[in-house]
Amino acid sequence: MSPLAIGLERRIAAEGPITIAAFMAEALMHPIHGYYVKSDPFGVNGDFTTAPEICQIFGELIGLWCADIWRQMGEPEEIAIVEFGPGRGTLMTDALRAAAVLPAFKKAVSVHLVEASPFLRSRQKQALAAFSPTWHETVASLPDVPMLLIANEFFDALPIHQFVLTPDGWRERMVTSVDGMFALVLSPQPTPRSRLIDSGVKAHAKVGDIAEVCPVGISIMEAISSKIADHGGAALVVDYGYSEPQARVTLQSVCSHKAHNFLEAPGTADITAHVDFATLGRAAVRAVGTGVKCWGPISQADFLMRLGLAERAARLMANATKRQVKDIEAACHRLIEAEEMGTLFKAFAISAGSTIVPPAFV
Ligand SMILES: C[S@@+](CC[C@H](N)C(=O)[O-])C[C@H]1O[C@@H](n2cnc3c(N)ncnc32)[C@H](O)[C@@H]1O
């Protein structure tokens, strides 16, 4: 058993069964043994890959998306570009390179990264040395200036709770330990988090249905919304998820690009859940009322094609070798085709006030 598994087992022995969210938080972000804390999970030799790691065009188009909104805002002299969960810093590097076509934008920009993993912070430091980024633990310490926030595959990594509808009502799925193995049990009584289950899901649920909620994601979105409403700007969330809340299990674990049982060997595999975009949108509006406007979600394919993915790919291919052309075509296919990332992945935005129209959303 790994030190992380032993620690979790001791905690369960002392406290009783723990929530899936507590298990997931330890598995991903334990200060020494957490999955994101101790290694680089990305790429062909890692456990999974993400859109910015697949193709530079993804980050470039998001950089131009930011520059367009900055122009719509009247070109403020100071603007914070903020990324949540920047991984290797690839998206931000590509975005800033593309947006540098507007020298005044480049001059106005300060770069801020919200990253919990010290290991990935060091990767980001190398990738973004030229831009002297500032790291933050939470939204609270971001500067009080207009900002453009980006979160690609960030919200899916936040801990979720799961509930099962039993004949006695909703009961939370908890993690216990039996003979050195982790297993799921149901809470004997309702837990307070069950109040967060979407009312539409509750209204249509049958016995045996499972609902998921992500309270951390809700509170981060509320905080982002308040910042945007107070200081101006916009936020873009790209992730896999669904447009309307549903009763289904989306919690999944991946190791070496293959499905993995999330209860086995915590800390060695990624654990994620699909993002509930409608709930994020409601959280944004609940926090500030008409201070922000929500856009989408739209499919990643629509988002990227409307921003000019095909044109940018054609320009890159015009100066590429045959091998590079094949690679660019394969990467674009992966980003936009329905059987790949094109439909499951979605883009959702919020913007301050009523004048900004985020590119690709109309
Ligand atoms: C799946 S990776 C995505 C990385 C990058 N955005 C990309 O698309 O390649 C999730 C990122 O979110 C970070 N992360 C996860 N939970 C976090 C939290 N609670 N606070 C800050 N960063 C977090 C991870 O360390 C990692 O950088």
The ligand as a Gaussian input file, in Angstrom:
#p B3LYP/6-31G(d) Opt

LIG

0 1
 C       -6.311000      18.396000     -16.403000
 S       -5.114000      19.559000     -15.954000
 C       -5.362000      20.769000     -17.236000
 C       -4.116000      21.538000     -17.563000
 C       -4.201000      22.579000     -18.670000
 N       -5.266000      23.531000     -18.464000
 C       -4.348000      21.936000     -20.030000
 O       -5.389000      22.090000     -20.637000
 O       -3.391000      21.298000     -20.478000
 C       -5.771000      20.325000     -14.484000
 C       -4.950000      21.477000     -13.964000
 O       -5.636000      22.072000     -12.865000
 C       -4.772000      22.125000     -11.714000
 N       -5.652000      22.050000     -10.547000
 C       -6.462000      21.032000     -10.199000
 N       -7.156000      21.350000      -9.066000
 C       -6.789000      22.604000      -8.739000
 C       -7.178000      23.508000      -7.692000
 N       -8.070000      23.168000      -6.785000
 N       -6.603000      24.737000      -7.682000
 C       -5.704000      25.091000      -8.607000
 N       -5.282000      24.273000      -9.613000
 C       -5.828000      23.057000      -9.672000
 C       -3.836000      20.955000     -11.932000
 O       -2.680000      21.006000     -11.145000
 C       -3.578000      21.100000     -13.421000
 O       -2.677000      22.161000     -13.705000

